Amino acid sequence: MKRRIVSILLLISLILLPVSGVYIHLTHDNPTHPWLHIHVFIGVIFTVCGVLHIIWNWKVFKRYFTGK
């Protein structure tokens, strides 16, 4: 269940990060725009979920890169 939640959060944040980044870029007139904080928060979620994903799937990554 944990892996499923982390994978879903990883996918959602992967989609939302570029969307919020483009929106911030197009409306960059206010440096304290609330979307900037949302973008950073989504980035933190993406990073944490990415690290957890790698840790929980380390054996698969190891087999893939070593060819065994």
C-alpha positions as CSV (number, residue, x, y, z in Angstrom):
1,M,0.0,0.0,0.0
2,K,2.9,2.4,0.8
3,R,4.5,1.8,-2.5
4,R,1.2,2.5,-4.3
5,I,0.7,5.8,-2.5
6,V,4.3,6.9,-3.1
7,S,4.0,6.0,-6.8
8,I,0.8,7.9,-7.2
9,L,2.2,11.0,-5.4
10,L,5.3,10.7,-7.6
11,L,3.3,10.7,-10.8
12,I,1.0,13.6,-9.6
13,S,3.9,15.7,-8.6
14,L,5.7,14.9,-11.8
15,I,2.7,16.3,-13.7
16,L,2.1,19.3,-11.4
17,L,5.7,20.5,-11.2
18,P,6.1,21.6,-14.9
19,V,2.6,23.0,-14.9
20,S,3.2,25.2,-11.9
21,G,6.7,26.1,-13.2
22,V,5.3,27.3,-16.5
23,Y,2.5,29.2,-14.7
24,I,5.0,31.0,-12.4
25,H,7.2,31.8,-15.4
26,L,4.3,33.3,-17.4
27,T,3.0,35.3,-14.4
28,H,6.4,36.3,-12.8
29,D,5.3,39.9,-11.9
30,N,4.9,39.0,-8.2
31,P,7.8,37.3,-6.5
32,T,5.7,36.3,-3.5
33,H,3.1,34.6,-5.6
34,P,1.3,31.8,-3.8
35,W,2.0,29.4,-6.7
36,L,5.7,29.8,-5.9
37,H,5.1,28.2,-2.5
38,I,2.9,25.5,-4.0
39,H,5.6,24.8,-6.6
40,V,8.3,24.4,-3.8
41,F,6.0,22.2,-1.8
42,I,5.3,19.9,-4.7
43,G,9.0,19.8,-5.4
44,V,9.6,18.6,-1.8
45,I,6.9,15.9,-2.2
46,F,8.5,14.8,-5.5
47,T,12.0,14.6,-3.9
48,V,10.8,12.7,-0.8
49,C,8.7,10.3,-2.9
50,G,11.5,9.8,-5.4
51,V,14.0,8.9,-2.6
52,L,11.5,6.5,-1.0
53,H,10.8,4.9,-4.4
54,I,14.5,4.3,-5.0
55,I,15.0,2.9,-1.5
56,W,12.0,0.5,-1.7
57,N,12.9,-0.7,-5.2
58,W,16.7,-0.8,-4.7
59,K,17.0,-4.5,-5.5
60,V,15.3,-4.0,-8.8
61,F,17.5,-1.0,-9.7
62,K,20.6,-3.0,-8.7
63,R,19.6,-5.9,-10.9
64,Y,18.8,-3.6,-13.8
65,F,22.2,-1.8,-13.7
66,T,24.3,-4.9,-13.0
67,G,22.6,-7.0,-15.6
68,K,21.9,-9.8,-13.1
